[in-house]
Amino acid sequence: MNDTIDLHSYVNSAQQSLSELWLHLSDNLFDTANATQIVIIVAIFILVKFLIQPRLIVLLSNAAKNTLLPYSIKKPIFALRTISGDLAWLILQKMAIGIAVAFEHPVGILTIVTSLLTAWVIIRMVTLLVQNRTLSLSISIFAWSIAALNIFGLLDPTIELLDSWFVVIGEVRVSPLFALKIIIFTWLFFWVANSISDVIEKMLGRSKSLTPSIRVLTVKLSTFTLYAIAFIIATSAAGIDLTALAVFTGALGVGLGFGLQKIFSNLVSGILLLMDKAIKPGDVISIGQDSFGWVNYLGARYVSVITRDGIEYLIPNEELITQRVENWSYSDDKVRLRIAIGIAYKSDVRKAMQLTIDSANEVERVLKDPEPRCQLRGFGDSSVDLELRIWIDDPINGRANVISDVLLNVWDKFHEHDIKIPFPQRDLHINTVLEQERIADVVEQMRTPDDKQ
């Protein structure tokens, strides 16, 4: 019942305020003082729209194109172009009010327009910092409504109305005004925390004295800390007593422990990976048979691994902790590659081994120290099996391409020095006690009709 009375009171108060304003404007709209103010407002708008704003945009564009200015200064200049016209209009409106007051001229309409314009300029400046167009438009409409209610004297009645509808949950008084405060303060402080985190990440990214793992770990810890501080400040600013949420946070912790176990496991695993420096951006790793490539990004929940085919795998951090991982560049970038080579039994083995070593030394990516070596691995069914072992120190550039270059050189040198590369072959020997005529009959039956012709 009280809520209905509050709503009726608010509606009556709003109607009364608007009626008084309408009566004042309708009775005095066309008198000399008000007509003069309207003419001044229209004249300033036309002056700004068609004369001042185009020149300001050109001036600011030229200033932003100055190559000597850092990006941190260029970005605000580009943003200022958007509101240059509104800002010029506001300045001229303020000057007009000052002149009118000096000559003791009424400034009622000028003051209302200037107040609305001030709110609009502030709103535009704030929303320029928000990249999402829908969110930016929502903030503009909300802030404009607040400013308009304040100018027409309806802000306090609106706040009282929103606060009059409430539900008590435990020791917390929940109302539409309370929910609105929570949303606004949470978004604002989390946005500030995210912006500070981005600045820290960019600053650390330019640092040459810190290792990649230390940079990522510092960014993650600072981000978590900033978000925690933002949450505490937002709840305090909204008027929430944190002690009243003890039971709720306890229940939430139990729920997170069961329902979000994997998510928090990945978060903790990511921090452990960074702390022990097991994996860092740029490392070449292999997990199983499919996920081979270099680490592109260490996220809060996953690691991005890009293969030589350009495929990007998002591997949960927990798998890197619980499974076997081959890190080819953990303590040293040097990697040994084994290349299997077969030669015919009639070829000179020692000469072939030297030729494979010479072929490897001619490839730029193959290291001279440790030097390439060739080993005799065994005698196969059709070939003498050799194994060429080479070292590289840039596994991030791939393995298959350097192996291909070595094998091409081996192919050329083998052909130059008459080293034969065998192919599978079988010799069939027939030992039988059958008579010669019987063998001839068997051979005759095996012949095809074309052979008989």
Secondary structure, DSSP 8 states (H G I E B T S, - for coil): -HHHHHHHHHHHHHHHHHHHHHHHHHHHTTSHHHHHHHHHHHHHHHHIIIIIHHHHHHHHHHHHT-TTS-HHHHHHHHHHHHTHHHHHHHHHHHHHHHHHHHTT---HHHHHHHHHHHHHHHHHHHHTT---HHHHHHHHHHHHHHHHHHHTT-HHHHHHHHHHS-EEETTEEE-HHHHHHHHHHHHHHHHHHHHHHHHHHHHHHT-SSS-HHHHHHHHHHHHHHHHHHHHHHHHHHTT--GGGGHHHHHHHHHHHHHHTHHHHHHHHHHHHHHHTTSS-TT-EEEETTTEEEEEEEE-SSEEEEE-TTS-EEEEEHHHHHHS--EETTSS---EEEEEEEEE-TTS-HHHHHHHHHHHHHTSTTS-SSS--EEEEEEE-SSSEEEEEEEEES-GGG-SHHHHHHHHHHHHHHHHHTT---------------S-HHHHHHHHHHHS-HHHH-
